[in-house]
Amino acid sequence: MRRGVVIPLCLRILIAVCTRTFFQPDEYFQSLEPAHRIVFGYGHLTWEWLAENPIRSIAYPALTVPVYWLLKILGLDDTVLLVFAPKILHGTLAAGTDIWVQTLASKVVGERYVCATLFVSLVSWFHALSLSRSLSNSLETTLTTIALCYLPAQLRKFLFLAALACMVRITNVFLWVYLAPIVLWQLRSHPTLLLNIVPDAVFIAVLALSTLAGIDSLYYRKFTITPLSFLLTNASPVSLFYGSAPWHYYLTQALPLLCGPALPYSLLGIRIISKERDVRGRTALGLVAWTILVYSCAGHKEWRFLHPILPLLHIFAAKHLVDAFHSTPLTPTRRPALHISNPNILILSLSIPFIVYTALFHSSAQIAVTRYLHALPANELKSTGFLMPCHSVPGQAYVHRADIEVWALGCEPPLGLSGAALQSYVDQTDVFYASPSSYLDRYFPEAVDTSFPPSPLPTTPPGAYHASEEGWNHTWPSHIVMFGALLESGGAGVREKLETMRYEEVWKAGTGLEEDPRRRGGVHVWKFVDAT
């Protein structure tokens, strides 16, 4: 095998296995948790899976189902392989981006830029942060990169891979909306090929949609077209419930974070390509601009939504780096294999300390606490409650304890509400953090039932409207998990309440830097201690 395959494969699997930090809830609740529930029969499903019209397809989580199934039949699901086996799978899939971006670079800018492109890709901070995780955007990035490699010569393979990318994440279709008229225009002088490719495109699109509808309908046990539900839901105000950003967010925040130290090189590469008359380079540049424009029109924005165009930005960076290398006389300190000067190699390598930090330390306690809970003996751990912002830690895909109740504060959106009800809606997490001690007084019993029965209503059912006079209904768990900030910002009331109920701290770990003040202060576990 070539180094261009072995090195990316080993590196991505290594990063995946070594990563022990929390990045995005979707890594767990839109991937591992549904797969865990299919195989083991328990796991937390968010509102996207339980709404009347579900918006999540089981297609992407289904990739992890065979891994869990194999661990189950081999009796290895109670080992560290429960966590590491899916990581190896997704690390392997991630390597596809690095492997195929080399082919894409040779097609877009030329063969001599391939090694430089691979180097920029391998030292990318955002790739290290996100690409090896079980996020649909990561597989979307890999499939998009491979699909682009088959343009324009092998259109059927391109259409097939583009369809797969859209099955993983339906918004990927926006990329192909830009490329479709360009491809058709290029085929104008080949009428026979044009007449053949249009029916092929229609057939593959119908096949992909039918397959997706089939497996989703089988999973949900009713006729379901999740892409349609996803687009309709995200076109409504519900998408803004989880935050909105200004129109320039992707330009001023996302692109600098995605590119990292390679940003100036990407911009200089864009300048070079924009001045050249090469159709391939300009098409790639147009695709990047189009994608940023389309996603900027949406209110809800996240860095990872632009991940599929990051390989193209790396190619642009390599274009400048290699051209700059060859524009000056060769010296003994140069590295001909990469065609990048030593100072530029050093600048690009500045991302490595950040890769180490985000993989090993940032928000690591949110992962460590799940393994701590998993290891507790059955006679000690009876139930667990997470008094944290919703989806702050993985669920049963990491805790993996069928013998206990695990609940967490919810943040279900106001589905189906309008008018005054929509304006007055406040989710459970916000209600709790508005006055934590008052929440504990109102929604928890006055005494701890040492049999630790399940909570009647620990969170809001998806699609239901929580009226303040009804309230949630908790029972005290044997273990409570929270961020240290709750013990500080919640005032003395939270600490005093827990101590009054005979809870004491038994475990804690730091989380590193944290933007959300509610998630600061490390993760703490308090346990009920029976005085008798």
LODO-140470 format. One record per residue (C-alpha): residue number from 1; residue in one letter; x, y, z. Coordinates in Angstrom, 3 decimals. Layout:
// LODO-140470
R seq type       xx       yy       zz
R NUM    a        X        Y        Z
...
END
This chain:
// LODO-140470
R seq type       xx       yy       zz
R   1    m    0.000    0.000    0.000
R   2    r    1.183    3.509   -0.758
R   3    r    2.218    5.883    2.010
R   4    g   -0.632    8.122    0.891
R   5    v   -3.028    5.442    2.138
R   6    v   -1.231    3.892    5.108
R   7    i   -0.286    7.142    6.849
R   8    p   -3.800    8.674    6.764
R   9    l   -5.385    5.389    7.832
R  10    c   -3.054    4.934   10.800
R  11    l   -3.260    8.587   11.831
R  12    r   -7.056    8.850   11.739
R  13    i   -7.541    5.620   13.678
R  14    l   -4.916    6.755   16.190
R  15    i   -6.652   10.105   16.654
R  16    a  -10.040    8.409   16.972
R  17    v   -8.819    5.955   19.615
R  18    c   -6.879    8.581   21.567
R  19    t   -9.684   11.154   21.565
R  20    r  -11.302   11.235   24.994
R  21    t  -13.059   14.589   24.874
R  22    f  -16.558   15.912   24.232
R  23    f  -17.214   18.053   21.153
R  24    q  -20.798   17.828   19.871
R  25    p  -23.849   16.005   21.310
R  26    d  -24.702   14.713   17.834
R  27    e  -21.637   12.469   17.997
R  28    y  -23.554   10.382   20.501
R  29    f  -27.282   11.159   20.311
R  30    q  -27.610   11.154   16.515
R  31    s  -25.284    8.215   15.926
R  32    l  -24.081    5.921   18.716
R  33    e  -27.107    6.141   20.995
R  34    p  -29.720    5.031   18.406
R  35    a  -27.408    2.213   17.289
R  36    h  -26.910    1.155   20.904
R  37    r  -30.670    1.100   21.421
R  38    i  -31.211   -1.119   18.362
R  39    v  -28.692   -3.725   19.518
R  40    f  -29.030   -3.625   23.309
R  41    g  -32.627   -2.445   23.667
R  42    y  -31.981    0.676   25.719
R  43    g  -30.582    4.147   25.160
R  44    h  -31.774    7.742   25.071
R  45    l  -33.527    9.002   21.951
R  46    t  -33.870   12.757   21.490
R  47    w  -36.908   14.554   20.118
R  48    e  -35.606   14.249   16.534
R  49    w  -36.263   10.490   16.743
R  50    l  -39.478   10.584   18.778
R  51    a  -41.395   13.447   17.147
R  52    e  -44.586   12.685   15.254
R  53    n  -42.664   13.295   12.035
R  54    p  -39.094   12.146   12.813
R  55    i  -36.340   14.121   11.143
R  56    r  -33.420   11.719   11.608
R  57    s  -32.657    8.805    9.323
R  58    i  -31.372    5.556   10.783
R  59    a  -29.027    5.177    7.790
R  60    y  -25.963    6.735    9.428
R  61    p  -26.388    5.158   12.912
R  62    a  -26.918    1.811   11.179
R  63    l  -23.210    1.770   10.283
R  64    t  -22.374    1.203   13.956
R  65    v  -25.042   -1.461   14.502
R  66    p  -22.865   -4.364   13.218
R  67    v  -20.047   -3.270   15.525
R  68    y  -22.303   -3.313   18.591
R  69    w  -23.953   -6.565   17.464
R  70    l  -20.577   -8.279   17.120
R  71    l  -19.500   -7.087   20.578
R  72    k  -22.772   -8.356   22.000
R  73    i  -22.570  -11.889   20.575
R  74    l  -18.908  -12.146   21.600
R  75    g  -19.702  -10.970   25.116
R  76    l  -17.306   -8.025   24.795
R  77    d  -19.797   -5.191   25.210
R  78    d  -18.837   -4.748   28.867
R  79    t  -15.220   -4.010   27.930
R  80    v  -13.482   -0.899   26.623
R  81    l  -14.218   -2.172   23.112
R  82    l  -17.722   -0.754   23.496
R  83    v  -16.124    2.675   23.177
R  84    f  -13.089    1.910   21.034
R  85    a  -14.596   -0.366   18.361
R  86    p  -16.914    2.357   16.942
R  87    k  -13.967    4.763   17.098
R  88    i  -11.904    2.444   14.880
R  89    l  -14.784    2.253   12.392
R  90    h  -15.232    6.012   12.147
R  91    g  -11.483    6.614   12.114
R  92    t  -11.248    4.312    9.104
R  93    l  -14.043    6.187    7.336
R  94    a  -12.342    9.495    8.156
R  95    a   -9.136    8.399    6.442
R  96    g  -11.052    8.391    3.171
R  97    t  -10.953   12.187    3.173
R  98    d   -7.146   12.310    3.391
R  99    i   -6.713    9.512    0.870
R 100    w   -9.052   10.909   -1.773
R 101    v   -8.150   14.574   -1.337
R 102    q   -4.853   13.625   -2.984
R 103    t   -6.699   12.484   -6.100
R 104    l   -8.896   15.565   -5.967
R 105    a   -5.851   17.839   -5.701
R 106    s   -4.268   16.247   -8.766
R 107    k   -7.459   16.925  -10.741
R 108    v   -8.078   20.471   -9.489
R 109    v   -4.573   21.977   -9.383
R 110    g   -2.150   19.319  -10.607
R 111    e    0.001   16.387   -9.537
R 112    r    2.815   18.386   -7.935
R 113    y    0.420   19.759   -5.304
R 114    v   -0.637   16.333   -4.008
R 115    c    1.941   15.871   -1.215
R 116    a    1.421   19.394    0.054
R 117    t   -2.334   18.914    0.110
R 118    l   -1.974   15.709    2.099
R 119    f    0.308   17.405    4.619
R 120    v   -2.118   20.312    5.105
R 121    s   -4.950   17.819    5.559
R 122    l   -3.063   15.674    8.077
R 123    v   -2.090   18.611   10.312
R 124    s   -5.537   20.223   10.102
R 125    w   -6.824   21.011   13.588
R 126    f  -10.478   20.753   12.591
R 127    h   -9.972   17.430   10.857
R 128    a   -8.349   16.158   14.066
R 129    l  -11.191   17.562   16.154
R 130    s  -14.115   16.333   14.079
R 131    l  -13.284   14.032   11.170
R 132    s  -12.705   10.839   13.200
R 133    r  -15.790   11.322   15.360
R 134    s  -19.144    9.642   14.752
R 135    l  -20.686   12.757   13.194
R 136    s  -22.701   12.603    9.986
R 137    n  -20.834   15.693    8.755
R 138    s  -17.598   13.690    8.895
R 139    l  -18.819   10.905    6.625
R 140    e  -20.473   13.544    4.447
R 141    t  -17.039   15.157    4.057
R 142    t  -15.431   11.878    3.020
R 143    l  -18.177   10.995    0.522
R 144    t  -18.180   14.517   -0.936
R 145    t  -14.413   14.409   -1.434
R 146    i  -14.586   11.025   -3.176
R 147    a  -17.547   12.078   -5.344
R 148    l  -15.753   15.184   -6.598
R 149    c  -12.855   12.997   -7.755
R 150    y  -15.070   11.363  -10.366
R 151    l  -16.045   14.602  -12.096
R 152    p  -16.397   14.928  -15.008
R 153    a  -15.156   11.638  -16.487
R 154    q  -17.053    9.027  -14.441
R 155    l  -20.480   10.537  -13.911
R 156    r  -22.290    7.404  -12.782
R 157    k  -19.833    6.860   -9.918
R 158    f  -20.119   10.545   -9.092
R 159    l  -23.913   10.376   -8.973
R 160    f  -23.852    7.256   -6.815
R 161    l  -21.478    8.798   -4.246
R 162    a  -23.331   12.102   -4.262
R 163    a  -26.536   10.205   -3.538
R 164    l  -24.861    8.394   -0.628
R 165    a  -23.682   11.737    0.769
R 166    c  -27.242   13.080    0.565
R 167    m  -28.552    9.957    2.313
R 168    v  -26.137   10.608    5.164
R 169    r  -27.017   14.301    5.322
R 170    i  -29.737   15.671    3.054
R 171    t  -28.334   19.234    3.056
R 172    n  -25.439   17.907    0.985
R 173    v  -27.785   18.291   -1.978
R 174    f  -27.062   22.037   -1.966
R 175    l  -23.519   21.339   -3.195
R 176    w  -24.763   19.347   -6.149
R 177    v  -27.366   21.983   -7.042
R 178    y  -24.431   24.220   -7.901
R 179    l  -22.506   21.585   -9.855
R 180    a  -25.436   20.118  -11.825
R 181    p  -25.858   22.957  -14.363
R 182    i  -22.055   23.181  -14.798
R 183    v  -21.832   19.476  -15.634
R 184    l  -24.782   19.696  -18.014
R 185    w  -23.223   22.679  -19.765
R 186    q  -19.939   20.798  -20.174
R 187    l  -21.851   17.931  -21.797
R 188    r  -23.620   20.151  -24.313
R 189    s  -21.322   18.981  -27.121
R 190    h  -21.994   15.315  -26.274
R 191    p  -25.759   14.927  -26.765
R 192    t  -25.707   11.131  -26.495
R 193    l  -23.911   11.230  -23.151
R 194    l  -26.194   14.022  -22.010
R 195    l  -29.307   12.024  -22.870
R 196    n  -27.946    9.031  -20.956
R 197    i  -26.805   10.830  -17.829
R 198    v  -30.100   12.611  -17.119
R 199    p  -32.094    9.351  -16.779
R 200    d  -29.221    7.904  -14.725
R 201    a  -29.373   10.871  -12.361
R 202    v  -33.128   10.537  -11.971
R 203    f  -32.881    6.779  -11.412
R 204    i  -30.127    7.079   -8.777
R 205    a  -31.972    9.897   -6.994
R 206    v  -35.216    7.888   -6.882
R 207    l  -33.326    4.779   -5.780
R 208    a  -31.568    6.658   -2.976
R 209    l  -34.771    8.284   -1.742
R 210    s  -36.686    4.993   -1.947
R 211    t  -33.966    3.149   -0.057
R 212    l  -33.889    5.824    2.623
R 213    a  -37.675    5.830    2.935
R 214    g  -37.673    2.036    3.088
R 215    i  -35.149    1.621    5.895
R 216    d  -36.583    4.554    7.849
R 217    s  -40.134    3.277    7.499
R 218    l  -38.952   -0.121    8.683
R 219    y  -37.196    1.455   11.677
R 220    y  -40.062    3.759   12.664
R 221    r  -42.717    1.161   11.774
R 222    k  -44.651    3.676    9.702
R 223    f  -44.181    5.344    6.342
R 224    t  -41.507    7.997    6.896
R 225    i  -39.567   10.316    4.605
R 226    t  -37.012   11.809    6.974
R 227    p  -35.337   14.160    4.440
R 228    l  -38.641   15.939    3.882
R 229    s  -39.344   16.176    7.607
R 230    f  -35.789   17.425    8.210
R 231    l  -36.051   20.201    5.623
R 232    l  -39.520   21.295    6.750
R 233    t  -38.517   21.368   10.419
R 234    n  -35.318   23.294    9.781
R 235    a  -37.180   25.768    7.583
R 236    s  -39.395   26.568   10.586
R 237    p  -38.514   28.632   13.688
R 238    v  -37.607   25.378   15.483
R 239    s  -34.090   25.479   14.013
R 240    l  -33.483   28.842   15.695
R 241    f  -34.421   27.381   19.067
R 242    y  -30.874   26.007   19.351
R 243    g  -29.259   29.318   18.502
R 244    s  -28.813   31.719   15.611
R 245    a  -25.803   33.549   14.249
R 246    p  -25.275   36.637   12.067
R 247    w  -24.942   36.340    8.293
R 248    h  -21.152   36.745    8.411
R 249    y  -20.645   33.916   10.940
R 250    y  -19.074   31.510    8.455
R 251    l  -16.720   34.154    7.082
R 252    t  -15.596   35.674   10.371
R 253    q  -15.735   32.681   12.728
R 254    a  -16.169   29.320   11.018
R 255    l  -13.570   29.620    8.250
R 256    p  -10.748   30.786   10.575
R 257    l  -11.501   27.881   12.917
R 258    l  -11.818   25.307   10.150
R 259    c   -8.630   26.336    8.368
R 260    g   -6.538   27.232   11.424
R 261    p   -2.926   28.135   10.525
R 262    a   -3.674   27.262    6.888
R 263    l   -6.166   30.147    6.527
R 264    p   -3.773   32.739    5.026
R 265    y   -2.452   30.135    2.599
R 266    s   -5.996   29.187    1.570
R 267    l   -6.859   32.834    0.938
R 268    l   -3.687   33.377   -1.096
R 269    g   -4.444   30.173   -3.024
R 270    i   -7.934   31.458   -3.752
R 271    r   -6.394   34.661   -5.118
R 272    i   -4.128   32.682   -7.443
R 273    i   -6.884   30.405   -8.720
R 274    s   -9.287   33.310   -9.277
R 275    k   -6.751   34.891  -11.641
R 276    e   -6.142   31.723  -13.620
R 277    r   -8.359   30.515  -16.445
R 278    d   -8.389   26.882  -15.386
R 279    v  -11.986   25.644  -15.350
R 280    r  -11.405   23.010  -12.665
R 281    g   -9.926   25.445  -10.174
R 282    r  -12.607   28.034  -10.766
R 283    t  -15.353   25.414  -10.443
R 284    a  -13.936   24.329   -7.077
R 285    l  -13.698   27.947   -5.976
R 286    g  -17.281   28.574   -7.057
R 287    l  -18.455   25.523   -5.118
R 288    v  -16.827   26.843   -1.947
R 289    a  -18.358   30.302   -2.403
R 290    w  -21.804   28.850   -3.197
R 291    t  -21.768   26.570   -0.139
R 292    i  -20.827   29.419    2.200
R 293    l  -23.528   31.618    0.653
R 294    v  -26.271   29.004    0.983
R 295    y  -25.459   28.089    4.572
R 296    s  -25.138   31.764    5.506
R 297    c  -28.803   32.237    4.590
R 298    a  -29.871   29.901    7.404
R 299    g  -30.312   31.295   10.896
R 300    h  -28.848   28.308   12.748
R 301    k  -25.157   27.941   11.947
R 302    e  -22.394   25.612   13.135
R 303    w  -18.728   25.260   12.134
R 304    r  -19.128   21.647   11.089
R 305    f  -21.755   22.436    8.460
R 306    l  -18.906   23.675    6.240
R 307    h  -16.733   20.626    6.837
R 308    p  -17.382   19.123    3.347
R 309    i  -15.623   22.066    1.646
R 310    l  -12.580   22.018    3.941
R 311    p  -10.648   19.603    1.657
R 312    l  -11.024   22.120   -1.175
R 313    l   -9.684   24.881    1.090
R 314    h   -6.698   22.649    1.830
R 315    i   -6.107   22.272   -1.907
R 316    f   -6.188   26.049   -2.285
R 317    a   -3.638   26.360    0.521
R 318    a   -1.382   23.806   -1.155
R 319    k   -1.621   25.771   -4.408
R 320    h   -0.047   28.837   -2.784
R 321    l    2.463   26.892   -0.673
R 322    v    3.895   24.957   -3.615
R 323    d    3.923   27.954   -5.944
R 324    a    5.724   29.986   -3.288
R 325    f    8.218   27.172   -2.813
R 326    h    9.080   27.089   -6.515
R 327    s    9.192   30.866   -6.873
R 328    t   12.458   31.103   -4.900
R 329    p   15.821   29.396   -5.531
R 330    l   16.280   25.959   -3.967
R 331    t   18.404   25.749   -0.805
R 332    p   19.666   22.733    1.168
R 333    t   17.078   23.403    3.887
R 334    r   14.131   22.837    1.556
R 335    r   11.947   19.713    1.606
R 336    p   11.434   18.708   -2.046
R 337    a    8.997   15.912   -1.206
R 338    l    6.421   18.327    0.202
R 339    h    7.327   21.351   -1.919
R 340    i    6.745   23.511    1.171
R 341    s    9.375   25.735    2.753
R 342    n   10.505   24.957    6.296
R 343    p    9.035   28.162    7.788
R 344    n    5.649   27.333    6.295
R 345    i    5.875   23.760    7.578
R 346    l    6.523   25.175   11.028
R 347    i    3.557   27.547   10.798
R 348    l    1.204   24.764    9.667
R 349    s    2.494   22.574   12.500
R 350    l    1.353   25.144   15.065
R 351    s   -1.962   23.279   15.025
R 352    i   -0.412   20.181   16.623
R 353    p   -0.467   21.461   20.257
R 354    f   -4.134   22.396   19.782
R 355    i   -4.838   18.946   18.340
R 356    v   -3.320   17.334   21.430
R 357    y   -5.268   19.613   23.773
R 358    t   -8.663   19.130   22.132
R 359    a   -8.175   15.375   21.795
R 360    l   -6.942   14.655   25.319
R 361    f   -7.948   17.451   27.688
R 362    h  -10.725   19.807   26.563
R 363    s  -14.049   18.635   28.081
R 364    s  -12.478   15.284   28.916
R 365    a  -14.316   14.987   32.237
R 366    q  -17.636   14.704   30.400
R 367    i  -16.364   11.450   28.898
R 368    a  -14.490   10.225   31.971
R 369    v  -17.568   10.455   34.182
R 370    t  -19.491    7.984   32.003
R 371    r  -16.785    5.375   32.360
R 372    y  -16.653    6.038   36.105
R 373    l  -20.382    5.352   36.343
R 374    h  -20.082    2.277   34.149
R 375    a  -17.500    0.758   36.487
R 376    l  -19.502    1.230   39.699
R 377    p  -20.858   -2.008   41.211
R 378    a  -24.570   -2.734   40.929
R 379    n  -25.110   -2.588   44.679
R 380    e  -23.770    0.977   44.713
R 381    l  -25.130    2.583   41.525
R 382    k  -28.930    2.402   41.483
R 383    s  -29.821    5.404   39.327
R 384    t  -28.185    8.514   37.916
R 385    g  -29.445   12.026   37.274
R 386    f  -27.559   14.621   35.240
R 387    l  -28.248   18.145   36.483
R 388    m  -26.466   19.678   33.517
R 389    p  -27.353   21.560   30.340
R 390    c  -29.037   19.065   28.034
R 391    h  -26.861   16.554   26.161
R 392    s  -23.691   17.514   28.034
R 393    v  -22.439   13.933   28.313
R 394    p  -22.870   10.736   26.268
R 395    g  -25.748    8.442   27.181
R 396    q  -26.004    4.687   27.458
R 397    a  -23.637    4.194   24.517
R 398    y  -20.919    4.987   27.083
R 399    v  -22.582    4.351   30.465
R 400    h  -23.954    1.005   29.215
R 401    r  -25.941    0.065   32.311
R 402    a  -29.279   -1.574   31.616
R 403    d  -29.835   -2.099   35.340
R 404    i  -30.213    1.571   36.256
R 405    e  -32.334    4.577   35.344
R 406    v  -30.390    7.356   33.652
R 407    w  -32.115   10.704   33.192
R 408    a  -30.953   14.172   32.222
R 409    l  -32.479   17.619   31.889
R 410    g  -34.102   18.099   28.503
R 411    c  -34.267   20.939   25.998
R 412    e  -37.053   19.864   23.677
R 413    p  -38.056   22.571   21.167
R 414    p  -41.579   24.022   21.045
R 415    l  -42.929   21.684   18.374
R 416    g  -46.445   22.541   17.253
R 417    l  -46.711   25.726   19.328
R 418    s  -47.605   29.149   17.986
R 419    g  -48.610   32.579   19.169
R 420    a  -48.436   33.271   22.890
R 421    a  -47.623   29.665   23.741
R 422    l  -44.549   29.785   21.483
R 423    q  -43.391   33.103   22.921
R 424    s  -43.725   31.932   26.520
R 425    y  -42.135   28.510   26.029
R 426    v  -39.088   27.770   28.180
R 427    d  -37.329   24.408   28.047
R 428    q  -36.486   22.336   31.103
R 429    t  -32.796   23.219   31.158
R 430    d  -33.544   26.949   31.205
R 431    v  -36.181   26.492   33.897
R 432    f  -33.676   24.636   36.044
R 433    y  -30.848   27.141   35.614
R 434    a  -33.157   30.096   36.254
R 435    s  -33.298   28.949   39.886
R 436    p  -31.648   25.593   40.597
R 437    s  -32.487   25.443   44.297
R 438    s  -36.137   26.334   43.593
R 439    y  -36.296   23.609   40.955
R 440    l  -34.985   21.027   43.443
R 441    d  -37.537   22.148   46.025
R 442    r  -40.454   22.078   43.616
R 443    y  -39.875   19.040   41.431
R 444    f  -38.125   16.649   43.827
R 445    p  -39.708   14.924   46.854
R 446    e  -38.953   16.009   50.405
R 447    a  -37.195   12.742   51.232
R 448    v  -35.008   10.250   49.407
R 449    d  -36.601    6.882   48.686
R 450    t  -33.659    4.528   49.227
R 451    s  -35.128    2.009   46.783
R 452    f  -34.485    4.679   44.130
R 453    p  -37.574    4.077   41.972
R 454    p  -37.766    5.504   38.434
R 455    s  -38.798    9.131   38.060
R 456    p  -42.399    9.485   36.801
R 457    l  -41.600   12.447   34.523
R 458    p  -37.921   13.464   34.611
R 459    t  -38.065   15.328   31.291
R 460    t  -40.550   16.723   28.799
R 461    p  -41.833   14.217   26.223
R 462    p  -40.955   15.338   22.672
R 463    g  -43.692   17.479   21.152
R 464    a  -45.434   18.051   24.489
R 465    y  -45.973   21.506   25.971
R 466    h  -44.883   21.787   29.575
R 467    a  -47.355   23.899   31.542
R 468    s  -45.813   25.460   34.617
R 469    e  -48.618   24.317   36.891
R 470    e  -48.007   20.664   35.994
R 471    g  -44.266   20.437   36.290
R 472    w  -41.811   17.601   36.047
R 473    n  -41.712   14.810   38.573
R 474    h  -38.359   13.476   39.781
R 475    t  -37.279   10.960   42.351
R 476    w  -33.908   11.355   44.011
R 477    p  -31.268    9.158   42.287
R 478    s  -28.429    7.383   44.029
R 479    h  -25.901    9.502   42.101
R 480    i  -26.163   13.078   40.821
R 481    v  -23.783   14.424   38.171
R 482    m  -23.277   18.163   37.692
R 483    f  -20.777   20.794   36.659
R 484    g  -18.929   22.576   39.429
R 485    a  -20.383   25.894   38.272
R 486    l  -23.767   24.761   39.586
R 487    l  -22.391   24.574   43.110
R 488    e  -21.041   28.104   42.736
R 489    s  -23.437   30.024   40.494
R 490    g  -26.394   28.149   41.958
R 491    g  -25.546   29.750   45.262
R 492    a  -25.259   28.018   48.572
R 493    g  -28.781   26.655   48.064
R 494    v  -27.790   23.769   45.799
R 495    r  -24.913   22.587   47.939
R 496    e  -26.945   22.957   51.150
R 497    k  -29.905   21.146   49.600
R 498    l  -27.776   18.176   48.547
R 499    e  -26.022   18.005   51.899
R 500    t  -29.375   18.193   53.664
R 501    m  -30.590   15.253   51.575
R 502    r  -27.416   13.372   52.709
R 503    y  -25.488   13.546   49.438
R 504    e  -21.731   13.913   49.371
R 505    e  -19.147   14.365   46.640
R 506    v  -17.360   11.153   45.599
R 507    w  -15.715   12.014   42.260
R 508    k  -14.633   15.050   40.258
R 509    a  -12.472   15.939   37.265
R 510    g  -11.580   19.124   35.395
R 511    t  -12.881   20.074   31.959
R 512    g  -10.367   22.660   30.739
R 513    l  -11.416   25.915   29.102
R 514    e  -15.161   26.251   28.565
R 515    e  -17.153   28.974   26.786
R 516    d  -20.507   28.148   28.403
R 517    p  -20.355   29.364   32.032
R 518    r  -22.819   26.653   33.076
R 519    r  -20.286   23.988   32.029
R 520    r  -17.345   25.344   33.999
R 521    g  -15.861   24.102   37.232
R 522    g  -15.254   20.508   36.193
R 523    v  -17.642   17.555   36.507
R 524    h  -18.711   16.450   39.990
R 525    v  -20.506   13.294   41.142
R 526    w  -22.475   13.332   44.380
R 527    k  -23.714   10.116   45.983
R 528    f  -26.508    9.524   48.457
R 529    v  -25.105    8.253   51.741
R 530    d  -27.601    6.437   53.941
R 531    a  -26.957    7.354   57.572
R 532    t  -28.342    3.982   58.681
END
